Amino acid sequence: MAITHTQGLRPHMHAAARVTAPVMPKLGPVSSRILPSLVVLGAAYTVGTYVRSQLKREAGAMDRIFSQQNTPEVEAARKAALQVETNGDPRNNLFNFLGWS
């Protein structure tokens, strides 16, 4: 025969032990799939925005440097060295996507 106590607890258990309130509410199945995706997309957007701003800043610095060196003599030497008339201008190449603005 079991001994019953007035509080319904074993003698060695504290009264706070029977309280089992969840610390965090459980997410539904839709929220558990959407929330991680939103966190990943937000982080990717933040990193992409930061990289884009840094590339714009560096591109502006490089444009200032190269604008001082783009004289007609330098351009003529570049066209001769790269054979722009026969091979085409590499500045207009599809692989030069970093030069697009």
Backbone bond lengths (Angstrom), bond angles and torsions (degrees), N, CA, C in turn:
res aa  C-N    CA-C-N  psi(-1)  N-CA   C-N-CA  omega(-1)  CA-C   N-CA-C  phi
1 M - - - 1.426 - - 1.531 109.17 -
2 A 1.329 116.74 130.66 1.460 122.24 -176.58 1.514 110.39 -86.36
3 I 1.307 114.58 146.26 1.456 120.30 178.09 1.523 107.34 -89.71
4 T 1.301 117.39 127.37 1.458 121.30 177.56 1.511 108.74 -104.57
5 H 1.300 114.32 140.64 1.456 120.24 179.54 1.515 109.05 -106.13
6 T 1.272 116.50 163.19 1.457 120.55 -174.87 1.517 112.29 -67.15
7 Q 1.320 119.03 -30.98 1.468 121.52 -179.21 1.517 111.61 -90.88
8 G 1.288 120.62 -5.33 1.451 123.39 -179.57 1.510 112.49 77.72
9 L 1.314 118.60 18.88 1.455 123.07 -178.36 1.520 109.62 -115.31
10 R 1.274 115.49 157.16 1.451 119.81 170.72 1.520 107.42 -72.27
11 P 1.293 118.43 154.71 1.468 119.97 -175.55 1.521 112.99 -61.81
12 H 1.323 119.37 -28.43 1.461 119.87 -176.52 1.527 112.86 -88.37
13 M 1.323 119.85 -4.90 1.464 122.39 -178.84 1.520 110.40 -91.65
14 H 1.281 115.62 141.27 1.455 121.59 177.75 1.513 109.30 -83.78
15 A 1.289 118.24 157.51 1.460 121.81 -178.21 1.520 111.56 -65.50
16 A 1.355 118.38 -28.58 1.464 120.64 179.77 1.517 111.92 -73.55
17 A 1.331 117.99 -13.48 1.460 121.12 -177.98 1.506 112.22 -71.40
18 R 1.327 118.07 -24.18 1.459 117.84 -179.10 1.519 112.88 -85.09
19 V 1.322 118.28 -7.82 1.466 121.78 176.82 1.520 107.55 -81.92
20 T 1.331 117.30 120.03 1.466 121.63 -177.77 1.519 110.74 -125.12
21 A 1.309 116.58 46.91 1.464 120.31 179.12 1.528 108.83 -72.55
22 P 1.330 117.99 132.01 1.469 119.83 179.72 1.525 110.63 -68.17
23 V 1.318 114.88 142.04 1.457 120.35 179.57 1.515 109.72 -71.89
24 M 1.336 116.52 -42.70 1.454 121.78 -179.42 1.525 108.90 -122.42
25 P 1.316 118.79 134.73 1.459 118.61 178.72 1.533 110.46 -66.28
26 K 1.307 115.39 145.34 1.461 119.85 179.71 1.520 109.51 -73.21
27 L 1.338 115.15 140.91 1.455 120.40 177.99 1.523 108.97 -87.49
28 G 1.305 115.42 149.07 1.447 119.62 176.36 1.517 110.71 -73.15
29 P 1.320 117.24 171.84 1.473 119.73 -177.83 1.531 112.88 -64.56
30 V 1.317 117.36 -32.45 1.464 119.74 179.30 1.525 109.97 -72.96
31 S 1.330 116.79 -43.75 1.465 120.37 -179.93 1.519 111.72 -65.70
32 S 1.320 117.24 -34.86 1.461 119.34 -178.82 1.527 111.53 -70.78
33 R 1.315 117.75 -19.89 1.470 120.05 175.70 1.521 111.99 -92.78
34 I 1.307 117.67 -34.84 1.462 121.66 -175.13 1.522 112.13 -80.55
35 L 1.322 117.64 -41.64 1.461 121.00 -175.24 1.533 113.02 -59.81
36 P 1.323 120.12 -48.37 1.472 118.46 177.10 1.527 112.90 -61.35
37 S 1.315 116.73 -36.15 1.462 120.21 177.99 1.524 111.07 -64.01
38 L 1.326 115.87 -41.88 1.463 119.34 178.77 1.526 111.33 -65.87
39 V 1.316 117.15 -37.26 1.468 120.26 178.30 1.521 109.93 -64.94
40 V 1.334 117.29 -44.37 1.473 120.95 179.71 1.521 110.39 -64.86
41 L 1.325 117.30 -44.10 1.469 120.20 179.33 1.530 111.17 -64.10
42 G 1.312 117.41 -39.61 1.462 120.74 178.03 1.519 111.84 -64.25
43 A 1.325 116.53 -41.97 1.469 119.98 178.58 1.527 110.74 -66.67
44 A 1.336 117.05 -42.14 1.458 120.36 178.87 1.523 111.13 -64.22
45 Y 1.325 117.49 -40.01 1.455 121.02 178.23 1.529 110.89 -64.60
46 T 1.322 116.35 -41.09 1.464 120.21 179.42 1.518 111.41 -64.24
47 V 1.323 116.84 -45.06 1.472 120.78 178.83 1.520 109.97 -64.91
48 G 1.335 116.96 -43.81 1.465 120.33 179.19 1.518 112.54 -61.63
49 T 1.323 116.58 -40.64 1.461 120.54 178.33 1.522 111.05 -64.86
50 Y 1.324 116.31 -40.97 1.469 120.13 178.89 1.528 110.97 -65.06
51 V 1.322 116.84 -45.11 1.469 120.17 179.59 1.519 110.29 -63.41
52 R 1.320 116.98 -41.27 1.474 120.27 179.78 1.532 110.99 -62.91
53 S 1.331 117.05 -42.17 1.465 119.15 -179.99 1.527 110.90 -66.38
54 Q 1.339 117.13 -37.73 1.460 119.80 178.68 1.530 110.95 -67.84
55 L 1.331 116.88 -39.23 1.472 119.71 177.59 1.518 111.28 -64.99
56 K 1.334 117.17 -39.47 1.468 119.46 177.62 1.524 111.18 -64.15
57 R 1.328 116.23 -41.22 1.457 120.11 179.98 1.525 110.79 -64.49
58 E 1.331 116.62 -45.38 1.466 120.37 179.37 1.527 111.21 -67.47
59 A 1.326 117.11 -36.55 1.464 120.07 178.54 1.527 110.31 -64.25
60 G 1.320 115.97 -39.48 1.466 119.20 177.53 1.514 111.63 -63.68
61 A 1.330 116.63 -39.83 1.467 120.38 178.63 1.523 110.59 -66.18
62 M 1.338 116.52 -43.13 1.470 119.92 179.52 1.527 111.41 -67.24
63 D 1.329 116.79 -37.51 1.468 119.60 177.66 1.522 111.06 -61.58
64 R 1.321 116.99 -40.26 1.463 119.62 177.56 1.527 111.37 -64.43
65 I 1.318 116.72 -40.23 1.467 120.13 -179.91 1.521 110.70 -66.72
66 F 1.341 116.50 -47.61 1.459 119.46 -176.37 1.524 112.80 -73.93
67 S 1.325 117.68 -24.93 1.457 118.85 178.56 1.532 110.88 -67.32
68 Q 1.326 116.78 -27.11 1.460 120.13 176.69 1.523 111.49 -74.53
69 Q 1.329 117.69 -22.85 1.464 121.14 -176.73 1.518 113.46 -99.20
70 N 1.329 119.13 -9.31 1.465 121.63 -176.50 1.529 110.90 -83.99
71 T 1.295 115.43 75.19 1.465 120.70 175.30 1.518 107.55 -95.79
72 P 1.314 118.69 163.33 1.468 120.54 178.81 1.533 113.10 -58.41
73 E 1.322 117.87 -34.55 1.464 120.14 178.81 1.530 110.92 -66.75
74 V 1.329 117.07 -42.06 1.466 121.31 -179.99 1.529 109.89 -66.44
75 E 1.329 116.97 -39.98 1.465 120.45 178.74 1.527 111.56 -65.03
76 A 1.290 117.52 -40.08 1.482 120.73 178.44 1.526 110.44 -65.19
77 A 1.329 117.45 -41.52 1.469 120.36 178.20 1.523 110.75 -66.06
78 R 1.304 116.89 -37.36 1.463 120.57 178.35 1.515 111.81 -65.89
79 K 1.334 116.46 -43.02 1.466 119.81 178.28 1.520 111.53 -63.62
80 A 1.305 116.55 -37.12 1.469 119.78 178.83 1.527 110.72 -70.41
81 A 1.317 118.07 -41.87 1.463 121.39 -177.43 1.527 111.85 -70.24
82 L 1.318 117.84 -37.72 1.461 121.49 -177.50 1.521 112.92 -91.65
83 Q 1.317 117.30 -2.88 1.474 122.60 -178.45 1.529 110.39 50.48
84 V 1.319 114.57 58.06 1.455 121.57 -175.52 1.532 111.30 -62.98
85 E 1.330 117.91 -34.71 1.465 120.43 -178.20 1.526 111.80 -66.57
86 T 1.321 118.57 -34.21 1.468 120.82 -177.57 1.533 112.41 -94.98
87 N 1.318 118.22 -39.71 1.473 121.06 -175.50 1.521 113.86 -97.58
88 G 1.289 118.15 -10.70 1.462 121.27 -176.21 1.514 111.03 88.74
89 D 1.316 114.87 161.56 1.463 120.40 -177.57 1.531 109.31 -80.72
90 P 1.332 118.46 121.52 1.466 119.36 179.31 1.522 113.29 -67.17
91 R 1.318 118.33 -15.45 1.462 120.45 176.84 1.527 111.13 -68.87
92 N 1.318 117.34 -25.05 1.466 121.36 -178.76 1.523 112.33 -98.65
93 N 1.316 118.22 8.09 1.448 123.02 -178.20 1.527 110.40 -72.28
94 L 1.321 116.58 152.03 1.458 121.79 179.30 1.527 111.61 -64.52
95 F 1.328 117.57 -31.20 1.464 121.52 -178.37 1.539 112.33 -75.39
96 N 1.292 117.63 -7.43 1.460 122.04 179.35 1.532 110.16 -91.37
97 F 1.342 116.65 47.36 1.463 120.07 -176.24 1.515 112.32 -71.28
98 L 1.324 118.81 -19.69 1.466 120.14 176.08 1.517 112.37 -72.01
99 G 1.331 116.06 -20.90 1.452 120.36 178.93 1.522 113.81 -85.55
100 W 1.332 116.56 -6.55 1.465 119.40 179.60 1.514 109.67 -71.82
101 S 1.306 115.93 143.67 1.464 119.03 176.30 1.507 110.60 -140.41
